[in-house]
C-alpha cells in the first residue's frame, strides 16, 4: 500500500538514523524508531494543534494520536491510520473504528450511546476472531523466508511475556493479532515477535502491510 507522506520531509533520530522524502518515496537510513517516525510524519501532514474529533485545542502536554483502526483489532502505526486528537476523545473512542466513533458522537442520549458502544465492541470482537478489522487492500501475505536471513532474534527470544501472548492468541484464533509492517525492499519494521513465532513453528507466510513507497537504505 501507499502510505501518506509529505512532499518534503527530513527527520533525524538519536539512534544515528535519518529519514527523508525524495521523488514521492520515503527513504529510511540507519537505526530508527519506526513508530516515532510515523508519528512525526502524521503531525507534519495533519497538524498538531486541533483535535480532529471535537475541535478542541491540543496543548503540548495534552496531545495524542488515535489509531483510526485500533491497535486492539490489528491497527498499526502508519499515517493513514493515525489522527491527532485530545486524550479525552482517544479514551472515549477506545477500541472503536473511526467511522463507528463518528457515528457514536452524533447520539445525544448517554444511555443509548452506551448501548450502541457495547454493541459495536461486541461486533468488532466477533469479527476479530476471524481476522483483522482493517480496510481491504491494506493487508497481504508475505513470504518471510528472505527476511529471516537478515534478522537476529537474540533480544526477541528473551521477551517471554510478549512471545507467550502471541503463542496463546495464535493457538486460540489461528491468526496473528496484527500484520507485520515491511518496506518495499523487504525490511521488517514492525512485527519481529510475530516473525520469531512463525520461524519457530515453520510458518512461511504471515499477514503484512507492505509499504510500497518506503525504502530502507543499507547502513
N, C-alpha and C positions, 0 to 999 in steps of 0.2 A: 504494500500500500504506500501511497504518497502521504507523508506527514506534512503538516503546515509548518513552514519556516519563513523567517523574514527575508526580504530581498538582500539586505546587508546585515551581517552579524559577525561579531568576534567575541570569543569567550576564552578566558584563561583560568586554569584551575590550580589549586595549591599543590596538587599531586603531579606537577610537571606535565600537564596536558593542556591542549587547546582545541578549540572548535571554531570553524568559520564557514561562511556560505560563499560559494563561488559557482556561477552558472547554474543556479537553482538546485545545487547539491550541497548538503551539509557534510563537511569533512570533519572527522574527529581524529585527533592525533594524540598519542601518549595515553597515560593513565588518567581517567576522568570518571567522576561520579555521574552516571548516565541520568539518573533521576534529577539531580540538581541541574544538569544541563537542560533537561526537558522543562523544568520549572522556569528557568531563566528565559528560555525561548517563548514559553507561554505568556509570561508577563510582558515580554517585548512585543508580542503580537496582539494581546488582548487588554493590555493596560493593567494597572495595579492600584487604582485609586477609587474604584467603584464596584460594589457587589453586583454581579451580573444577574442576581435573582431579585433582590429587594431594592437595589439602587443606593444602599447605604454607603457612606464614605468609608474607604478602607484605610485605617491608620497603619503605620508601620508594624506595630506590635499586635494588630488585630486583623491580620490578612492571611487568608488560606487559599488553597487551590482544591476545588472539588473535582472528583473523578465522576464525570457525567455518566459513564457506565461504571458502577462502583467496583472497588477492589474485591469486595466480598463475592462478586459474581464474575470475576475474571478480568475486570478492567485494569489496564496498565497505564503507566505514566508517559503519555505522549501528548503533544499539544492538541491533537484532535479530540482528546478525551479529558482535557483539563479546562477548568473555568475559574477565574478569580472570584472569590466570594467571601462574605463575612463568616466568622466562626459560628454564629447563630444559625444561618441558613445551612451551613455544612452539617451541623449536628442534626438539625431538623430533617434534612433530606435523608440522612442515614444511608441505608442501602437501597434507595430507590434510584431509578434511572432519571436522567434529565427530564424527559417528557412526562414521566409519572409525577415528578415533583412539581413541575409547572402546572399540571392538572390539579394536583392536591392543593396548591396555593390559591386556586380560584374558589375553593369550597369555603364558605363563610362559617358554617356551623362546626364548632370544635368536635362535638360528638360524632357527626358524620365524617369529619376529616379523620378522626381516629379509626373509625370503622374501615374507611377506604384505604388508609395507610396499612392496616393489618392485612386486608385482602391482597393488596399489592405485594407485600412482603411474602405472604404465603404463596402467591402465584409465582413470584420470582424464585423462591426456594424450590418449587416443584420443577420449574424449567431448568434450573441449575443442576439438578440431579442428572440431567441428560446432556449437559453441555454448557457452554458459556452464554451469557446474555450480552452479546456484542453484535454490532452490525454485520450483515452479510458482506463478504469481501475482505474483511479485516484479517481473518484467520485462515491459514493454510496449513498443510502438513509439511514438515521439514525433516529431511534425512540428516540425522546427526552424525553420520559416520565420519565425515571430514572434520566437523567441528571438534570431535573428541580428540583428534590428534593435536589440537592446538591448546588444549585445556589441561591444567593441573588441578586435581581435586583435593589437594592436601588439606586446605582450610575447610572446604565444603564438607569433607568426610567427617570432620571433627564436630560439626554442628548437629549434634544428635537430636536436639529438640525439633528443629526445622525438618530434618530428614524423617523423623518419626511421624510428624504431621502429614507430610507428603505421602508417606507409606500408607498411613491409615485412610487418608482421603482417596487415594487411588484404589485401595482394596475395597472401599465401600462403594465408590461411584464409577469405577472403571475408566476414569479420565482424570487429567490433571486439573488443579484448581485455577490455573491461568495459563495462557500461552507464553512461550518464551519470546524474547524480542531479539531479532537478528538484523544486522545491516545487510545491504545489498551484496557485499562481498564476503558474507558469511561470518562476521564477528558477532559473537553472542554477548549482548549487553545486559540482559536480564533473564534469569531462569537457570542459573548454574546448578541449583539444588535439584531442579527437575531433570536436567541432563545427567546428573550423578545417579538419580534414581533409575532413569532409563538405561544408562550403561550397566548398572548393577543387575537389572532384570532382562537385559538383552532386547530392549525396545529400541528400534531404529528410527521410527518416525514419531515425532511429537508435534503438537499444535504450536504454531508460531505466527507471530506478526512480523513479516519481513518488510523492513523499511527501504523501499526501492530508491529513495532519494537521499540515503545516508551511506557514506563510505567511511570505513575506518582505515586510517593510514598506518602503515608499519612504523615501529619506532625501535 
